Amino acid sequence: MTERHIEVSLDKRGVRCTARLLTDRAPVTCAAVWDALPLGSPVYHAKYARNEIYALFPAFAEKEPPLENPTVTPIPGDLCYFTFSDTELGTKAYGYDTEQRGTVVDLALFYERNNLLLNGDVGWVPGIVWGQVVEGLDAMAEACQDLWRAGALGETLSFRRL
């Protein structure tokens, strides 16, 4: 199978990077994401996992992927997939719209080291590593730091096929 690549972007900031899908390690997850592209949603910066930006989407796979190629210690450039129920994200502590119902998919980009997927409310939160940034991570990391400092309001995280 030919390698598949996607563009990950912070649209308002005009910053993009290229990622390779890890179809050999997470084939079910990669197929689900690829078939759903393009995707875009408001971006958030992580509270718990440290150097992570992510966007939330309604479930888009016919069946949620199994926990393939899991990690609790993502490295710079990892793209991770998480699945949550509406009740898992429904508390005021997270700051999300509590009207959101059903399964929620979190697509995340980790842009720096020293990440640990440990949530004080629920414990370990393993993610599926389904992609790896292969170009443009430095510029994206700089934009993510700006997002952390200046705020995410009005910014969109998008994923598109290349």
N, C-alpha and C positions, 0 to 999 in steps of 0.2 A: 504494500500500500504506500502511496505517495505521502510524504510529510504534509501536514496541514498547518497553516499559519493563520493567526488572527492579529488584528490591530486592537490594542487596548488604549483608550483615550480618556483624558480629562478634557471635555469639549470646550468649556468656557476658557480654560487656560491654554487651549490649543496645543497640548502636549500628547504625544503618542509614543507607543512602544510596540514592538512586534514580539509575539509569543508563538512558540511551537507547541502544538497539542501533543500530549504524551499518550498517543493511541496504543502504544505497546504496553503501557502500565495501567492505564485507566480507560479501556476501550468503551465501556458502557457510558461512562460519564462524558467522554469526549464526543461520542455520537449524539448524546442528548443535547449538549451545548451547541455543537455544530449545526444540528437540525433546527435549533431555536434562533440562531443568529439572523439578523442583528438584534442586539439587546442593549438597552440603555435605561438608566434610572438614576435618581438622585444619589450622590455619593455620600458615604459616611467615613469618618476616620475612627479606627478602633479605640475603645476605652481600655479593654483588657489585654488584647493580644499584642499591643505596642505598635509596631511598624506596619500597619495594615490599613488599606482602604478597601471599601466594599460597597456593593449595591444590592438591594433586595428586589426579588422578582416573584410573581406568582409562579407556582410550580408549572414547568413547561414540558417535562418528560412524561411519556405515557405511564411509566413506572419509575419511581425514584431509584437512582443507581445504588448498587451495593457499596459498601465501604471498601473501595479498591484503592490501592496505593495510598494508604492513610498516613497522616502525620499529626503530631501535636507540637512539632518544632519546625515550622516552615522556614525556609531560607530565602534570601533576597531573590526576587524574580519568580517565586512560586505563585501559580494561580491555584486557588483552592475553591472547592465546592462544598457547601454546607446545606443541610436541610433542617428546617425548624418547623414546629407546629405553631399555630397562632398563639397558643397559651405560653409557649416558651419565650416568645418575644412580646407578650402582652402586658408586662408590668411597666409601671411608670419609670422605673430605674433605667430602662433602655431608651426611653424617649421616642419610641415609634408610634405610629398611628394605631391606636387600639381597635379601630374599626376593621383593620385588616384581618381577614378570616381565611382559614385553610392553610395548606402547606406553603411555606416561604422558602425560596432558594436564595442563598447568599453566595454571590460570586466575589471572590476577594483576590487582591493583589498584595503580596508582601514585598516591601521595597527596601528593607534593611535587615540586619541581623538581630539576634536575641529575642526572638518571638517565642511565646509559650501559650498554647491554647488551653489555658486553665481559667475557668470562670468561677468566681466565688460562690455563685448561686447553685451551680449544677456540677461542678468539677471539670474533668477533662472533656474537651470538645474536639474530637478528631475531625480533620478535614480531608477531603480527597484532593490530592495533588493531580491536576489534569492538564496543566500547562506550565511552560517555563519561558520567561522573557529571554529572548536571544539578541535583541537590539533595542537600544534606547532606554535602558534601565536607569542610567545616571540622571538623565533629564527628567524622567518620571519620578525618581526619588526626590529630586529637588522640588518638583511641583507638589509632591505629597507632603513634604515638610512645610511648604507654603500653605497648603490646605490645612494642616494641623495648626499653624500659627494664625492664619488670616480667617479661617473658617470655610466651611463647605457649602454654605447657603448659595443656592443657584447653580452649583456645579453638578455635572452629570458624568457618570462613569459609563463608558460604552464599550461594547465588544462587537467587532465586525470581522467577517471573513476577508482574507486577502487572496 
